[in-house]
């Protein structure tokens, strides 16, 4: 069942899709870094490791956390871009 998929497995599948779509290696590496940082935060702070546990509120709390940490608006926009494409995947 898709809902029980571990988020790390889903991220790996997404990154493979990025390679298939011939995205630049630097773009793929950036996406990987952003998604894994988000996954680590979700696991540590929200106890989310499965797709079925993930809600839009988790994304919002992660963005608020990054903003409070002093992330630049450009970095927040980069996170949003990657989250959007990952969510559509």
KOLZA-902349 format. One record per atom (N, C-alpha, C): residue number from 0; residue in one letter; atom name; x negated, y negated, z. Coordinates in steps of 0.2 Angstrom, whole numbers, plus 2048, in hexadecimal, padded with zeros to 3 digits. Each point is the difference from the previous one (the first is absolute). Layout:
BEGIN
<vexmar num="NUM" residu="a" atome="CA" px="X" py="Y" pz="Z"/>
...
end
This chain:
BEGIN
<vexmar num="0" residu="x" atome="N" px="7FC" py="806" pz="800"/>
<vexmar num="0" residu="x" atome="CA" px="804" py="7FA" pz="800"/>
<vexmar num="0" residu="x" atome="C" px="7FC" py="7FA" pz="800"/>
<vexmar num="1" residu="x" atome="N" px="801" py="7FB" pz="7FC"/>
<vexmar num="1" residu="x" atome="CA" px="7FC" py="7FA" pz="7FF"/>
<vexmar num="1" residu="x" atome="C" px="800" py="7FC" pz="807"/>
<vexmar num="2" residu="x" atome="N" px="805" py="800" pz="803"/>
<vexmar num="2" residu="x" atome="CA" px="800" py="7FC" pz="806"/>
<vexmar num="2" residu="x" atome="C" px="7FB" py="802" pz="806"/>
<vexmar num="3" residu="x" atome="N" px="7FE" py="806" pz="800"/>
<vexmar num="3" residu="x" atome="CA" px="7FB" py="803" pz="804"/>
<vexmar num="3" residu="x" atome="C" px="7F9" py="7FF" pz="7FE"/>
<vexmar num="4" residu="x" atome="N" px="7FF" py="7FD" pz="7FA"/>
<vexmar num="4" residu="x" atome="CA" px="7F9" py="7FF" pz="7FE"/>
<vexmar num="4" residu="x" atome="C" px="7FC" py="7FC" pz="804"/>
<vexmar num="5" residu="x" atome="N" px="7FA" py="802" pz="801"/>
<vexmar num="5" residu="x" atome="CA" px="7FB" py="7FC" pz="804"/>
<vexmar num="5" residu="x" atome="C" px="7FE" py="7FA" pz="7FC"/>
<vexmar num="6" residu="x" atome="N" px="800" py="7FA" pz="803"/>
<vexmar num="6" residu="x" atome="CA" px="7FE" py="7FA" pz="7FD"/>
<vexmar num="6" residu="x" atome="C" px="7FA" py="801" pz="7FD"/>
<vexmar num="7" residu="x" atome="N" px="7FB" py="803" pz="803"/>
<vexmar num="7" residu="x" atome="CA" px="7F9" py="800" pz="7FD"/>
<vexmar num="7" residu="x" atome="C" px="800" py="804" pz="7F9"/>
<vexmar num="8" residu="x" atome="N" px="804" py="805" pz="800"/>
<vexmar num="8" residu="x" atome="CA" px="801" py="804" pz="7FA"/>
<vexmar num="8" residu="x" atome="C" px="803" py="7FC" pz="7FA"/>
<vexmar num="9" residu="x" atome="N" px="805" py="7FC" pz="802"/>
<vexmar num="9" residu="x" atome="CA" px="803" py="7FB" pz="7FC"/>
<vexmar num="9" residu="x" atome="C" px="7FC" py="7FB" pz="7FD"/>
<vexmar num="10" residu="x" atome="N" px="7FB" py="7FD" pz="804"/>
<vexmar num="10" residu="x" atome="CA" px="7FB" py="7FB" pz="7FE"/>
<vexmar num="10" residu="x" atome="C" px="7FB" py="803" pz="7FB"/>
<vexmar num="11" residu="x" atome="N" px="7FE" py="806" pz="802"/>
<vexmar num="11" residu="x" atome="CA" px="7FC" py="804" pz="7FB"/>
<vexmar num="11" residu="x" atome="C" px="803" py="801" pz="7F9"/>
<vexmar num="12" residu="x" atome="N" px="806" py="802" pz="800"/>
<vexmar num="12" residu="x" atome="CA" px="804" py="801" pz="7FA"/>
<vexmar num="12" residu="x" atome="C" px="800" py="7F9" pz="7FC"/>
<vexmar num="13" residu="x" atome="N" px="802" py="7FA" pz="804"/>
<vexmar num="13" residu="x" atome="CA" px="800" py="7FA" pz="7FD"/>
<vexmar num="13" residu="x" atome="C" px="7FA" py="7FE" pz="7FD"/>
<vexmar num="14" residu="x" atome="N" px="7FA" py="801" pz="803"/>
<vexmar num="14" residu="x" atome="CA" px="7FA" py="7FE" pz="7FE"/>
<vexmar num="14" residu="x" atome="C" px="7FE" py="804" pz="7FA"/>
<vexmar num="15" residu="x" atome="N" px="802" py="806" pz="7FF"/>
<vexmar num="15" residu="x" atome="CA" px="7FF" py="804" pz="7FA"/>
<vexmar num="15" residu="x" atome="C" px="804" py="7FD" pz="7FB"/>
<vexmar num="16" residu="x" atome="N" px="806" py="7FE" pz="801"/>
<vexmar num="16" residu="x" atome="CA" px="804" py="7FD" pz="7FB"/>
<vexmar num="16" residu="x" atome="C" px="7FD" py="7FA" pz="7FD"/>
<vexmar num="17" residu="x" atome="N" px="7FD" py="7FC" pz="805"/>
<vexmar num="17" residu="x" atome="CA" px="7FC" py="7FA" pz="7FE"/>
<vexmar num="17" residu="x" atome="C" px="7FA" py="802" pz="7FB"/>
<vexmar num="18" residu="x" atome="N" px="7FD" py="805" pz="801"/>
<vexmar num="18" residu="x" atome="CA" px="7FA" py="802" pz="7FC"/>
<vexmar num="18" residu="x" atome="C" px="803" py="802" pz="7F9"/>
<vexmar num="19" residu="x" atome="N" px="806" py="804" pz="800"/>
<vexmar num="19" residu="x" atome="CA" px="803" py="802" pz="7FA"/>
<vexmar num="19" residu="x" atome="C" px="802" py="7FA" pz="7FC"/>
<vexmar num="20" residu="x" atome="N" px="802" py="7FB" pz="803"/>
<vexmar num="20" residu="x" atome="CA" px="802" py="7F9" pz="7FD"/>
<vexmar num="20" residu="x" atome="C" px="7FB" py="7FC" pz="7FD"/>
<vexmar num="21" residu="x" atome="N" px="7F9" py="803" pz="802"/>
<vexmar num="21" residu="x" atome="CA" px="7FA" py="7FC" pz="7FE"/>
<vexmar num="21" residu="x" atome="C" px="7FF" py="7FA" pz="803"/>
<vexmar num="22" residu="x" atome="N" px="802" py="7FF" pz="806"/>
<vexmar num="22" residu="x" atome="CA" px="7FF" py="7FA" pz="804"/>
<vexmar num="22" residu="x" atome="C" px="7F8" py="7FF" pz="801"/>
<vexmar num="23" residu="x" atome="N" px="7FE" py="7FA" pz="801"/>
<vexmar num="23" residu="x" atome="CA" px="7F8" py="800" pz="801"/>
<vexmar num="23" residu="x" atome="C" px="7FE" py="803" pz="806"/>
<vexmar num="24" residu="x" atome="N" px="7FA" py="803" pz="801"/>
<vexmar num="24" residu="x" atome="CA" px="7FE" py="803" pz="806"/>
<vexmar num="24" residu="x" atome="C" px="800" py="7FC" pz="806"/>
<vexmar num="25" residu="x" atome="N" px="7FE" py="7F9" pz="7FF"/>
<vexmar num="25" residu="x" atome="CA" px="800" py="7FB" pz="805"/>
<vexmar num="25" residu="x" atome="C" px="808" py="7FF" pz="803"/>
<vexmar num="26" residu="x" atome="N" px="804" py="800" pz="7FC"/>
<vexmar num="26" residu="x" atome="CA" px="808" py="800" pz="802"/>
<vexmar num="26" residu="x" atome="C" px="802" py="806" pz="804"/>
<vexmar num="27" residu="x" atome="N" px="7FE" py="806" pz="7FD"/>
<vexmar num="27" residu="x" atome="CA" px="802" py="806" pz="804"/>
<vexmar num="27" residu="x" atome="C" px="7FD" py="800" pz="807"/>
<vexmar num="28" residu="x" atome="N" px="7F9" py="7FE" pz="800"/>
<vexmar num="28" residu="x" atome="CA" px="7FD" py="800" pz="806"/>
<vexmar num="28" residu="x" atome="C" px="803" py="7FB" pz="805"/>
<vexmar num="29" residu="x" atome="N" px="802" py="7FA" pz="7FE"/>
<vexmar num="29" residu="x" atome="CA" px="803" py="7FB" pz="804"/>
<vexmar num="29" residu="x" atome="C" px="807" py="803" pz="802"/>
<vexmar num="30" residu="x" atome="N" px="804" py="803" pz="7FC"/>
<vexmar num="30" residu="x" atome="CA" px="806" py="803" pz="802"/>
<vexmar num="30" residu="x" atome="C" px="7FF" py="805" pz="805"/>
<vexmar num="31" residu="x" atome="N" px="7FB" py="804" pz="7FF"/>
<vexmar num="31" residu="x" atome="CA" px="7FF" py="806" pz="805"/>
<vexmar num="31" residu="x" atome="C" px="7FE" py="7FD" pz="807"/>
<vexmar num="32" residu="x" atome="N" px="7FC" py="7FA" pz="800"/>
<vexmar num="32" residu="x" atome="CA" px="7FE" py="7FD" pz="806"/>
<vexmar num="32" residu="x" atome="C" px="806" py="7FD" pz="804"/>
<vexmar num="33" residu="x" atome="N" px="805" py="7FD" pz="7FC"/>
<vexmar num="33" residu="x" atome="CA" px="805" py="7FD" pz="803"/>
<vexmar num="33" residu="x" atome="C" px="805" py="805" pz="803"/>
<vexmar num="34" residu="x" atome="N" px="802" py="805" pz="7FC"/>
<vexmar num="34" residu="x" atome="CA" px="805" py="805" pz="802"/>
<vexmar num="34" residu="x" atome="C" px="7FD" py="804" pz="806"/>
<vexmar num="35" residu="x" atome="N" px="7FA" py="802" pz="800"/>
<vexmar num="35" residu="x" atome="CA" px="7FD" py="804" pz="805"/>
<vexmar num="35" residu="x" atome="C" px="800" py="7FC" pz="807"/>
<vexmar num="36" residu="x" atome="N" px="7FF" py="7F9" pz="7FF"/>
<vexmar num="36" residu="x" atome="CA" px="800" py="7FC" pz="806"/>
<vexmar num="36" residu="x" atome="C" px="807" py="7FF" pz="803"/>
<vexmar num="37" residu="x" atome="N" px="805" py="800" pz="7FB"/>
<vexmar num="37" residu="x" atome="CA" px="807" py="7FF" pz="802"/>
<vexmar num="37" residu="x" atome="C" px="802" py="807" pz="804"/>
<vexmar num="38" residu="x" atome="N" px="7FE" py="806" pz="7FD"/>
<vexmar num="38" residu="x" atome="CA" px="802" py="806" pz="802"/>
<vexmar num="38" residu="x" atome="C" px="7FD" py="801" pz="807"/>
<vexmar num="39" residu="x" atome="N" px="7F9" py="7FE" pz="801"/>
<vexmar num="39" residu="x" atome="CA" px="7FD" py="801" pz="807"/>
<vexmar num="39" residu="x" atome="C" px="804" py="7FC" pz="805"/>
<vexmar num="40" residu="x" atome="N" px="802" py="7F9" pz="7FE"/>
<vexmar num="40" residu="x" atome="CA" px="804" py="7FC" pz="805"/>
<vexmar num="40" residu="x" atome="C" px="807" py="803" pz="801"/>
<vexmar num="41" residu="x" atome="N" px="803" py="803" pz="7FB"/>
<vexmar num="41" residu="x" atome="CA" px="807" py="803" pz="801"/>
<vexmar num="41" residu="x" atome="C" px="7FF" py="806" pz="805"/>
<vexmar num="42" residu="x" atome="N" px="7FB" py="804" pz="7FF"/>
<vexmar num="42" residu="x" atome="CA" px="7FF" py="806" pz="804"/>
<vexmar num="42" residu="x" atome="C" px="7FE" py="7FE" pz="807"/>
<vexmar num="43" residu="x" atome="N" px="7FC" py="7FB" pz="801"/>
<vexmar num="43" residu="x" atome="CA" px="7FE" py="7FE" pz="807"/>
<vexmar num="43" residu="x" atome="C" px="805" py="7FC" pz="804"/>
<vexmar num="44" residu="x" atome="N" px="804" py="7FC" pz="7FC"/>
<vexmar num="44" residu="x" atome="CA" px="804" py="7FB" pz="803"/>
<vexmar num="44" residu="x" atome="C" px="808" py="802" pz="800"/>
<vexmar num="45" residu="x" atome="N" px="802" py="803" pz="7FB"/>
<vexmar num="45" residu="x" atome="CA" px="807" py="802" pz="7FF"/>
<vexmar num="45" residu="x" atome="C" px="801" py="807" pz="800"/>
<vexmar num="46" residu="x" atome="N" px="7FB" py="804" pz="800"/>
<vexmar num="46" residu="x" atome="CA" px="801" py="807" pz="800"/>
<vexmar num="46" residu="x" atome="C" px="803" py="803" pz="7FA"/>
<vexmar num="47" residu="x" atome="N" px="7FF" py="7FD" pz="7FA"/>
<vexmar num="47" residu="x" atome="CA" px="802" py="802" pz="7FA"/>
<vexmar num="47" residu="x" atome="C" px="7FB" py="803" pz="7FC"/>
<vexmar num="48" residu="x" atome="N" px="802" py="807" pz="7FE"/>
<vexmar num="48" residu="x" atome="CA" px="7FB" py="803" pz="7FC"/>
<vexmar num="48" residu="x" atome="C" px="804" py="804" pz="7FA"/>
<vexmar num="49" residu="x" atome="N" px="806" py="800" pz="800"/>
<vexmar num="49" residu="x" atome="CA" px="804" py="803" pz="7FB"/>
<vexmar num="49" residu="x" atome="C" px="804" py="7FB" pz="7FD"/>
<vexmar num="50" residu="x" atome="N" px="802" py="801" pz="7F9"/>
<vexmar num="50" residu="x" atome="CA" px="804" py="7FC" pz="7FC"/>
<vexmar num="50" residu="x" atome="C" px="807" py="7FF" pz="804"/>
<vexmar num="51" residu="x" atome="N" px="802" py="805" pz="802"/>
<vexmar num="51" residu="x" atome="CA" px="807" py="800" pz="803"/>
<vexmar num="51" residu="x" atome="C" px="801" py="7FB" pz="806"/>
<vexmar num="52" residu="x" atome="N" px="7FA" py="7FF" pz="803"/>
<vexmar num="52" residu="x" atome="CA" px="800" py="7FB" pz="806"/>
<vexmar num="52" residu="x" atome="C" px="7FF" py="7F9" pz="7FE"/>
<vexmar num="53" residu="x" atome="N" px="7FE" py="7FF" pz="7FA"/>
<vexmar num="53" residu="x" atome="CA" px="7FE" py="7F9" pz="7FE"/>
<vexmar num="53" residu="x" atome="C" px="806" py="7FC" pz="7FE"/>
<vexmar num="54" residu="x" atome="N" px="800" py="7FA" pz="803"/>
<vexmar num="54" residu="x" atome="CA" px="806" py="7FB" pz="7FE"/>
<vexmar num="54" residu="x" atome="C" px="7FD" py="7F9" pz="7FE"/>
<vexmar num="55" residu="x" atome="N" px="804" py="7FC" pz="7FC"/>
<vexmar num="55" residu="x" atome="CA" px="7FE" py="7FA" pz="7FE"/>
<vexmar num="55" residu="x" atome="C" px="7FD" py="7FB" pz="806"/>
<vexmar num="56" residu="x" atome="N" px="803" py="801" pz="806"/>
<vexmar num="56" residu="x" atome="CA" px="7FE" py="7FD" pz="806"/>
<vexmar num="56" residu="x" atome="C" px="7F9" py="801" pz="802"/>
<vexmar num="57" residu="x" atome="N" px="7FD" py="806" pz="7FE"/>
<vexmar num="57" residu="x" atome="CA" px="7F9" py="802" pz="802"/>
<vexmar num="57" residu="x" atome="C" px="7FC" py="7FC" pz="7FB"/>
<vexmar num="58" residu="x" atome="N" px="802" py="7FF" pz="7FA"/>
<vexmar num="58" residu="x" atome="CA" px="7FC" py="7FC" pz="7FB"/>
<vexmar num="58" residu="x" atome="C" px="7FF" py="7F9" pz="803"/>
<vexmar num="59" residu="x" atome="N" px="806" py="7FD" pz="802"/>
<vexmar num="59" residu="x" atome="CA" px="801" py="7F9" pz="803"/>
<vexmar num="59" residu="x" atome="C" px="7FB" py="7FF" pz="806"/>
<vexmar num="60" residu="x" atome="N" px="801" py="805" pz="805"/>
<vexmar num="60" residu="x" atome="CA" px="7FB" py="800" pz="806"/>
<vexmar num="60" residu="x" atome="C" px="7F9" py="800" pz="7FE"/>
<vexmar num="61" residu="x" atome="N" px="7FE" py="804" pz="7FB"/>
<vexmar num="61" residu="x" atome="CA" px="7F9" py="800" pz="7FE"/>
<vexmar num="61" residu="x" atome="C" px="7FE" py="7F9" pz="7FD"/>
<vexmar num="62" residu="x" atome="N" px="804" py="7FD" pz="7FC"/>
<vexmar num="62" residu="x" atome="CA" px="7FE" py="7FA" pz="7FD"/>
<vexmar num="62" residu="x" atome="C" px="800" py="7FA" pz="806"/>
<vexmar num="63" residu="x" atome="N" px="804" py="801" pz="805"/>
<vexmar num="63" residu="x" atome="CA" px="800" py="7FB" pz="805"/>
<vexmar num="63" residu="x" atome="C" px="7F9" py="801" pz="804"/>
<vexmar num="64" residu="x" atome="N" px="7FF" py="806" pz="801"/>
<vexmar num="64" residu="x" atome="CA" px="7F9" py="802" pz="804"/>
<vexmar num="64" residu="x" atome="C" px="7FA" py="7FD" pz="7FC"/>
<vexmar num="65" residu="x" atome="N" px="800" py="801" pz="7F9"/>
<vexmar num="65" residu="x" atome="CA" px="7FB" py="7FD" pz="7FC"/>
<vexmar num="65" residu="x" atome="C" px="7FF" py="7F9" pz="801"/>
<vexmar num="66" residu="x" atome="N" px="806" py="7FD" pz="7FF"/>
<vexmar num="66" residu="x" atome="CA" px="801" py="7F8" pz="801"/>
<vexmar num="66" residu="x" atome="C" px="7FD" py="7FE" pz="807"/>
<vexmar num="67" residu="x" atome="N" px="802" py="803" pz="805"/>
<vexmar num="67" residu="x" atome="CA" px="7FE" py="7FE" pz="807"/>
<vexmar num="67" residu="x" atome="C" px="7F8" py="801" pz="801"/>
<vexmar num="68" residu="x" atome="N" px="7FE" py="805" pz="7FC"/>
<vexmar num="68" residu="x" atome="CA" px="7F9" py="802" pz="800"/>
<vexmar num="68" residu="x" atome="C" px="7FC" py="7FA" pz="7FC"/>
<vexmar num="69" residu="x" atome="N" px="803" py="7FC" pz="7FD"/>
<vexmar num="69" residu="x" atome="CA" px="7FD" py="7FB" pz="7FC"/>
<vexmar num="69" residu="x" atome="C" px="7FE" py="801" pz="7F9"/>
<vexmar num="70" residu="x" atome="N" px="804" py="805" pz="7FD"/>
<vexmar num="70" residu="x" atome="CA" px="7FF" py="801" pz="7F9"/>
<vexmar num="70" residu="x" atome="C" px="802" py="7FA" pz="7FC"/>
<vexmar num="71" residu="x" atome="N" px="7FC" py="7FF" pz="7FA"/>
<vexmar num="71" residu="x" atome="CA" px="802" py="7FB" pz="7FC"/>
<vexmar num="71" residu="x" atome="C" px="806" py="801" pz="7FC"/>
<vexmar num="72" residu="x" atome="N" px="804" py="7FB" pz="7FE"/>
<vexmar num="72" residu="x" atome="CA" px="806" py="801" pz="7FC"/>
<vexmar num="72" residu="x" atome="C" px="7FE" py="804" pz="7F9"/>
<vexmar num="73" residu="x" atome="N" px="7FB" py="7FF" pz="7FD"/>
<vexmar num="73" residu="x" atome="CA" px="7FE" py="804" pz="7FB"/>
<vexmar num="73" residu="x" atome="C" px="7FF" py="808" pz="801"/>
<vexmar num="74" residu="x" atome="N" px="7FD" py="801" pz="806"/>
<vexmar num="74" residu="x" atome="CA" px="800" py="807" pz="802"/>
<vexmar num="74" residu="x" atome="C" px="807" py="803" pz="802"/>
<vexmar num="75" residu="x" atome="N" px="804" py="7FC" pz="803"/>
<vexmar num="75" residu="x" atome="CA" px="807" py="802" pz="801"/>
<vexmar num="75" residu="x" atome="C" px="804" py="802" pz="7FA"/>
<vexmar num="76" residu="x" atome="N" px="7FF" py="7FB" pz="7FB"/>
<vexmar num="76" residu="x" atome="CA" px="803" py="802" pz="7F9"/>
<vexmar num="76" residu="x" atome="C" px="7FD" py="806" pz="7FD"/>
<vexmar num="77" residu="x" atome="N" px="7F9" py="801" pz="801"/>
<vexmar num="77" residu="x" atome="CA" px="7FD" py="806" pz="7FD"/>
<vexmar num="77" residu="x" atome="C" px="804" py="806" pz="803"/>
<vexmar num="78" residu="x" atome="N" px="801" py="800" pz="807"/>
<vexmar num="78" residu="x" atome="CA" px="803" py="806" pz="803"/>
<vexmar num="78" residu="x" atome="C" px="807" py="801" pz="7FE"/>
<vexmar num="79" residu="x" atome="N" px="804" py="7FA" pz="7FF"/>
<vexmar num="79" residu="x" atome="CA" px="806" py="800" pz="7FD"/>
<vexmar num="79" residu="x" atome="C" px="801" py="804" pz="7F9"/>
<vexmar num="80" residu="x" atome="N" px="7FB" py="7FE" pz="7FC"/>
<vexmar num="80" residu="x" atome="CA" px="800" py="802" pz="7F9"/>
<vexmar num="80" residu="x" atome="C" px="7FF" py="808" pz="800"/>
<vexmar num="81" residu="x" atome="N" px="7FB" py="802" pz="804"/>
<vexmar num="81" residu="x" atome="CA" px="7FF" py="807" pz="801"/>
<vexmar num="81" residu="x" atome="C" px="806" py="804" pz="803"/>
<vexmar num="82" residu="x" atome="N" px="803" py="7FD" pz="805"/>
<vexmar num="82" residu="x" atome="CA" px="805" py="803" pz="803"/>
<vexmar num="82" residu="x" atome="C" px="806" py="801" pz="7FB"/>
<vexmar num="83" residu="x" atome="N" px="801" py="7FB" pz="7FC"/>
<vexmar num="83" residu="x" atome="CA" px="806" py="800" pz="7FB"/>
<vexmar num="83" residu="x" atome="C" px="7FF" py="806" pz="7FB"/>
<vexmar num="84" residu="x" atome="N" px="7F9" py="800" pz="7FE"/>
<vexmar num="84" residu="x" atome="CA" px="7FF" py="805" pz="7FA"/>
<vexmar num="84" residu="x" atome="C" px="800" py="807" pz="804"/>
<vexmar num="85" residu="x" atome="N" px="7FE" py="801" pz="806"/>
<vexmar num="85" residu="x" atome="CA" px="800" py="806" pz="803"/>
<vexmar num="85" residu="x" atome="C" px="807" py="802" pz="802"/>
<vexmar num="86" residu="x" atome="N" px="804" py="7FC" pz="802"/>
<vexmar num="86" residu="x" atome="CA" px="807" py="801" pz="801"/>
<vexmar num="86" residu="x" atome="C" px="804" py="802" pz="7FA"/>
<vexmar num="87" residu="x" atome="N" px="7FF" py="7FD" pz="7FA"/>
<vexmar num="87" residu="x" atome="CA" px="803" py="802" pz="7FA"/>
<vexmar num="87" residu="x" atome="C" px="7FE" py="807" pz="7FE"/>
<vexmar num="88" residu="x" atome="N" px="7F9" py="802" pz="802"/>
<vexmar num="88" residu="x" atome="CA" px="7FE" py="806" pz="7FE"/>
<vexmar num="88" residu="x" atome="C" px="804" py="806" pz="803"/>
end
